[in-house]
Amino acid sequence: MPATPASPSLRTIGKLAAATGVKVPTIRFYEQIGLLPAPPRTASDRRLYDDIALRRLSFIRHSRQLGFDLDSIRSLLDLSDHPDRPCGEANVIAERHLADVTAKITQLQALSTELSRMTAECAGGRVSACKVIEVLHNHGLCAQGHDGGTSASATA
Protein backbone atom coordinates (compact mmCIF):
# COMPACT_ATOMS: atom_id res chain seq x y z
CA MET A 1 0.00 0.00 0.00
CA PRO A 2 1.51 3.38 -0.99
CA ALA A 3 2.25 5.99 1.63
CA THR A 4 -0.20 8.83 2.06
CA PRO A 5 0.89 12.45 2.36
CA ALA A 6 -1.72 12.97 5.09
CA SER A 7 0.64 11.57 7.73
CA PRO A 8 2.11 14.54 9.65
CA SER A 9 5.50 12.87 10.04
CA LEU A 10 5.95 12.35 6.29
CA ARG A 11 7.33 15.06 4.04
CA THR A 12 8.00 15.41 0.34
CA ILE A 13 11.54 15.68 -1.00
CA GLY A 14 11.12 19.45 -1.30
CA LYS A 15 10.09 19.78 2.34
CA LEU A 16 12.92 17.48 3.39
CA ALA A 17 15.33 19.66 1.43
CA ALA A 18 13.97 22.79 3.10
CA ALA A 19 14.12 21.22 6.56
CA THR A 20 17.74 20.07 6.20
CA GLY A 21 19.28 22.62 3.84
CA VAL A 22 20.25 19.81 1.43
CA LYS A 23 19.36 20.33 -2.23
CA VAL A 24 16.94 17.94 -3.89
CA PRO A 25 19.51 16.58 -6.41
CA THR A 26 21.88 15.88 -3.51
CA ILE A 27 19.16 13.97 -1.65
CA ARG A 28 18.58 11.88 -4.78
CA PHE A 29 22.35 11.31 -5.08
CA TYR A 30 22.55 10.12 -1.46
CA GLU A 31 19.74 7.69 -2.24
CA GLN A 32 21.53 6.43 -5.37
CA ILE A 33 24.75 5.70 -3.48
CA GLY A 34 22.92 4.11 -0.56
CA LEU A 35 23.58 6.67 2.19
CA LEU A 36 19.87 7.39 2.39
CA PRO A 37 17.42 4.51 1.90
CA ALA A 38 14.84 4.81 -0.85
CA PRO A 39 11.67 6.21 0.72
CA PRO A 40 8.14 4.94 0.26
CA ARG A 41 6.21 6.60 -2.53
CA THR A 42 2.68 7.85 -2.97
CA ALA A 43 0.29 6.44 -5.56
CA SER A 44 1.47 9.29 -7.80
CA ASP A 45 5.10 8.15 -7.27
CA ARG A 46 6.17 11.06 -5.03
CA ARG A 47 8.80 10.28 -2.43
CA LEU A 48 7.76 10.66 1.20
CA TYR A 49 10.33 10.89 3.98
CA ASP A 50 9.82 10.17 7.66
CA ASP A 51 11.59 11.61 10.71
CA ILE A 52 14.22 8.87 10.57
CA ALA A 53 15.18 10.00 7.05
CA LEU A 54 15.27 13.61 8.28
CA ARG A 55 17.65 12.70 11.11
CA ARG A 56 19.82 10.58 8.82
CA LEU A 57 20.04 13.33 6.19
CA SER A 58 20.86 15.88 8.91
CA PHE A 59 23.64 13.55 10.11
CA ILE A 60 25.01 13.30 6.55
CA ARG A 61 24.85 17.06 6.06
CA HIS A 62 26.60 17.80 9.35
CA SER A 63 29.26 15.20 8.55
CA ARG A 64 29.85 16.81 5.14
CA GLN A 65 30.07 20.25 6.78
CA LEU A 66 32.83 18.84 9.00
CA GLY A 67 34.61 17.60 5.87
CA PHE A 68 34.13 13.84 6.22
CA ASP A 69 34.32 11.99 2.91
CA LEU A 70 31.45 9.80 1.75
CA ASP A 71 33.17 6.52 2.69
CA SER A 72 33.73 7.77 6.23
CA ILE A 73 30.12 8.92 6.44
CA ARG A 74 28.97 5.51 5.23
CA SER A 75 31.01 3.87 8.01
CA LEU A 76 29.74 6.33 10.62
CA LEU A 77 26.14 5.75 9.53
CA ASP A 78 26.67 2.01 9.81
CA LEU A 79 27.93 2.51 13.36
CA SER A 80 25.00 4.79 14.11
CA ASP A 81 22.62 2.11 12.85
CA HIS A 82 24.06 -0.30 15.45
CA PRO A 83 24.01 1.66 18.73
CA ASP A 84 25.14 -1.29 20.86
CA ARG A 85 28.50 -1.57 19.09
CA PRO A 86 31.58 -0.01 20.70
CA CYS A 87 32.39 3.47 19.43
CA GLY A 88 36.14 2.97 19.00
CA GLU A 89 35.80 2.75 15.24
CA ALA A 90 33.98 6.10 15.14
CA ASN A 91 36.83 7.62 17.11
CA VAL A 92 39.40 6.14 14.71
CA ILE A 93 37.52 7.66 11.75
CA ALA A 94 37.36 11.05 13.49
CA GLU A 95 41.06 10.92 14.47
CA ARG A 96 42.05 10.06 10.90
CA HIS A 97 40.00 12.99 9.63
CA LEU A 98 41.52 15.28 12.27
CA ALA A 99 45.01 14.30 11.09
CA ASP A 100 44.01 15.14 7.49
CA VAL A 101 42.56 18.49 8.58
CA THR A 102 45.69 19.32 10.61
CA ALA A 103 47.89 18.53 7.60
CA LYS A 104 45.71 20.74 5.38
CA ILE A 105 45.90 23.59 7.91
CA THR A 106 49.70 23.34 7.92
CA GLN A 107 49.73 23.40 4.11
CA LEU A 108 47.33 26.36 4.00
CA GLN A 109 49.45 28.29 6.52
CA ALA A 110 52.52 27.73 4.32
CA LEU A 111 50.49 28.79 1.29
CA SER A 112 49.37 31.96 3.07
CA THR A 113 52.95 32.79 4.05
CA GLU A 114 54.17 32.27 0.49
CA LEU A 115 51.40 34.38 -1.03
CA SER A 116 52.06 37.14 1.49
CA ARG A 117 55.77 37.08 0.63
CA MET A 118 55.07 37.11 -3.11
CA THR A 119 52.69 40.05 -2.91
CA ALA A 120 54.93 42.00 -0.51
CA GLU A 121 57.86 41.69 -2.91
CA CYS A 122 55.84 42.93 -5.87
CA ALA A 123 56.97 46.47 -6.70
CA GLY A 124 53.74 47.31 -8.49
CA GLY A 125 55.57 48.21 -11.72
CA ARG A 126 55.47 46.36 -15.00
CA VAL A 127 54.66 42.68 -15.38
CA SER A 128 58.20 42.11 -16.69
CA ALA A 129 59.50 42.85 -13.16
CA CYS A 130 56.56 41.40 -11.22
CA LYS A 131 57.62 39.06 -8.40
CA VAL A 132 54.25 37.33 -8.38
CA ILE A 133 54.55 36.37 -12.06
CA GLU A 134 58.23 35.48 -11.64
CA VAL A 135 57.60 33.12 -8.72
CA LEU A 136 54.63 31.51 -10.48
CA HIS A 137 56.89 30.80 -13.48
CA ASN A 138 59.65 29.33 -11.28
CA HIS A 139 58.50 27.20 -8.35
CA GLY A 140 62.09 27.07 -7.11
CA LEU A 141 61.79 30.73 -6.09
CA CYS A 142 59.19 29.87 -3.45
CA ALA A 143 60.47 30.39 0.07
CA GLN A 144 58.35 27.59 1.57
CA GLY A 145 57.06 24.17 0.70
CA HIS A 146 53.39 25.08 0.36
CA ASP A 147 52.36 22.17 -1.85
CA GLY A 148 52.52 19.32 0.62
CA GLY A 149 56.31 19.05 0.47
CA THR A 150 56.90 18.69 -3.27
CA SER A 151 58.36 22.11 -4.09
CA ALA A 152 62.03 22.45 -4.94
CA SER A 153 62.74 24.46 -1.80
CA ALA A 154 60.86 21.97 0.37
CA THR A 155 63.01 19.10 -0.83
CA ALA A 156 66.29 21.02 -0.75
Secondary structure, DSSP 8 states (H G I E B T S, - for coil): ----TTSTT-B-HHHHHHHHT--HHHHHHHHHTTSS----B-TT--B-B-HHHHHHHHHHHHHHHTT--HHHHHHHHHHHT-TTS-SHHHHHHHHHHHHHHHHHHHHHHHHHHHHHHHHHH--SS-GGG-HHHHHHH-GGG-SS--SSS-SHHHH-
